[in-house]
């Protein structure tokens, strides 16, 4: 048995779909009060609007007299605004070897400085290929020196931590620096 594309279920119950026997009605040009459901629907229809259940868990449920399509549009708009306001965290990674020389190190510090200035988090990683894991102290010293040089623009969120053949540290931008 094949079915066509199904409509997603509406997030709000409207008009006859509201199951509560009595509801608290709010809205413009309406006396806020508790009404039997059939009277509440009649009030909404007299104004050419819909009765929308906005708080089904309240006792009695709260319904609003409003144009449903306009109400859905407003809800969608609010969700978009909330989504736009949430900040997306971007992590930039900078990799070193345990024997990174000063010129390369300073070059990478400059990059990290730029990333922090733009508001990105920086994950600095020292990778130990082969048997170079015996130099893990060098890696830790390198990361701590890196953090020290960036300390006025970022603060260490996670101290150097060894995971397998990688030692990494997180630095987040200081608030107000951009």
C-alpha positions as CSV (number, residue, x, y, z in Angstrom):
1,X,0.0,0.0,0.0
2,X,1.6,3.3,-1.1
3,X,0.8,6.6,0.5
4,X,1.5,10.0,-0.9
5,X,3.5,12.6,0.9
6,X,1.9,13.3,4.3
7,X,1.4,16.7,5.7
8,X,3.4,17.3,8.9
9,X,1.0,17.5,11.9
10,X,0.1,21.1,12.9
11,X,1.9,22.1,16.1
12,X,-1.2,23.9,17.4
13,X,-4.8,22.7,17.6
14,X,-7.3,25.0,16.1
15,X,-11.1,25.4,16.3
16,X,-12.9,22.0,16.4
17,X,-9.6,20.1,17.0
18,X,-9.4,21.6,20.5
19,X,-10.5,18.8,22.9
20,X,-10.8,20.6,26.2
21,X,-14.4,21.2,27.4
22,X,-13.6,24.7,28.8
23,X,-10.8,27.1,27.7
24,X,-9.4,30.4,28.8
25,X,-9.7,32.8,25.8
26,X,-7.3,35.7,25.1
27,X,-7.0,38.0,22.2
28,X,-7.8,41.5,20.9
29,X,-11.4,42.8,21.4
30,X,-12.1,39.8,23.6
31,X,-12.9,39.7,27.3
32,X,-10.3,37.4,28.9
33,X,-12.3,34.7,30.6
34,X,-13.0,31.0,30.7
35,X,-15.6,29.9,28.2
36,X,-17.1,26.5,27.1
37,X,-15.3,25.4,23.9
38,X,-18.3,25.8,21.6
39,X,-18.9,29.4,22.8
40,X,-15.1,30.2,22.4
41,X,-15.2,28.9,18.8
42,X,-18.3,31.0,18.1
43,X,-16.6,34.1,19.5
44,X,-13.7,33.6,17.1
45,X,-15.9,32.9,14.1
46,X,-17.9,36.1,14.8
47,X,-14.7,38.0,14.2
48,X,-13.7,35.9,11.2
49,X,-10.8,34.5,13.0
50,X,-9.6,31.2,14.4
51,X,-9.3,29.8,18.0
52,X,-5.8,28.6,18.5
53,X,-4.7,26.5,21.5
54,X,-1.4,28.2,22.5
55,X,-0.9,26.6,26.0
56,X,-2.5,23.1,26.1
57,X,-0.9,22.1,29.4
58,X,-2.5,25.0,31.4
59,X,-5.6,24.4,33.5
60,X,-7.8,25.3,31.7
61,X,-5.9,25.4,28.3
62,X,-5.3,28.9,27.0
63,X,-6.6,29.7,23.5
64,X,-6.0,32.8,21.4
65,X,-8.4,34.4,19.0
66,X,-6.2,35.2,16.0
67,X,-5.9,34.6,12.2
68,X,-4.1,31.2,12.1
69,X,-2.1,31.8,9.0
70,X,-0.8,35.1,10.4
71,X,-0.1,33.4,13.7
72,X,1.9,30.7,12.0
73,X,3.9,33.3,10.1
74,X,4.7,35.2,13.3
75,X,5.9,32.0,15.0
76,X,8.1,31.1,12.1
77,X,9.6,34.7,12.1
78,X,10.3,34.4,15.9
79,X,12.1,31.0,15.3
80,X,14.2,32.5,12.6
81,X,15.2,35.4,14.8
82,X,16.2,33.1,17.6
83,X,18.2,30.9,15.2
84,X,20.0,34.0,13.8
85,X,20.9,35.2,17.3
86,X,22.5,32.0,18.4
87,X,26.2,32.2,17.8
88,X,27.9,29.5,15.8
89,X,31.2,28.4,17.3
90,X,34.0,28.0,14.8
91,X,37.1,26.3,15.8
92,X,40.3,26.9,13.8
93,X,43.1,24.3,14.3
94,X,46.8,25.1,14.3
95,X,49.2,22.1,14.1
96,X,52.8,21.8,15.3
97,X,55.4,19.1,15.4
98,X,57.5,18.7,18.6
99,X,60.5,20.2,16.8
100,X,58.8,23.2,15.2
101,X,61.5,26.0,14.8
102,X,61.0,29.6,15.9
103,X,60.1,31.1,12.5
104,X,57.3,28.6,11.9
105,X,56.1,28.9,15.4
106,X,55.9,32.8,15.2
107,X,54.1,32.5,11.8
108,X,51.5,30.2,13.4
109,X,51.1,32.5,16.4
110,X,50.3,35.4,14.0
111,X,47.6,33.2,12.4
112,X,46.1,32.3,15.8
113,X,46.2,36.0,16.8
114,X,44.1,36.8,13.7
115,X,41.6,33.9,14.4
116,X,41.1,35.1,18.0
117,X,40.6,38.7,16.7
118,X,37.9,37.5,14.4
119,X,36.2,35.7,17.3
120,X,37.1,32.1,16.5
121,X,38.3,29.5,19.0
122,X,41.8,28.1,18.3
123,X,42.7,24.5,18.9
124,X,46.5,24.1,18.9
125,X,47.7,20.6,18.4
126,X,51.2,19.0,18.6
127,X,51.3,15.8,16.6
128,X,54.0,13.3,17.5
129,X,54.7,11.1,14.4
130,X,56.5,7.8,14.9
131,X,58.6,7.5,18.0
132,X,58.7,11.3,18.6
133,X,56.2,10.7,21.5
134,X,59.3,10.5,23.7
135,X,59.4,14.4,23.3
136,X,56.0,15.0,24.8
137,X,57.5,17.5,27.3
138,X,58.7,19.6,24.3
139,X,55.1,19.5,23.0
140,X,53.7,20.7,26.3
141,X,56.3,23.5,26.5
142,X,55.5,24.5,23.0
143,X,51.7,24.8,23.7
144,X,52.2,26.7,26.9
145,X,54.6,29.1,25.2
146,X,51.9,29.5,22.4
147,X,49.2,30.2,25.1
148,X,51.5,32.8,26.8
149,X,52.1,34.7,23.6
150,X,48.3,34.9,22.9
151,X,47.3,35.6,26.5
152,X,46.2,39.2,25.9
153,X,43.8,38.2,23.1
154,X,42.6,34.8,24.3
155,X,42.3,32.7,27.4
156,X,43.0,29.0,27.7
157,X,39.8,27.0,27.8
158,X,41.5,23.6,28.0
159,X,45.1,23.0,29.2
160,X,47.4,20.8,27.1
161,X,46.0,17.2,27.1
162,X,47.6,14.2,25.5
163,X,45.3,12.0,23.4
164,X,47.1,9.2,21.7
165,X,49.8,10.8,19.5
166,X,48.3,14.3,19.8
167,X,48.6,16.9,22.5
168,X,46.0,19.6,22.2
169,X,44.9,22.8,23.9
170,X,41.9,25.1,23.3
171,X,42.1,28.9,23.4
172,X,39.0,31.0,23.3
173,X,38.9,34.7,22.4
174,X,38.6,37.2,25.3
175,X,35.2,38.8,25.4
176,X,35.2,42.4,24.0
177,X,38.2,41.8,21.8
178,X,37.3,42.0,18.1
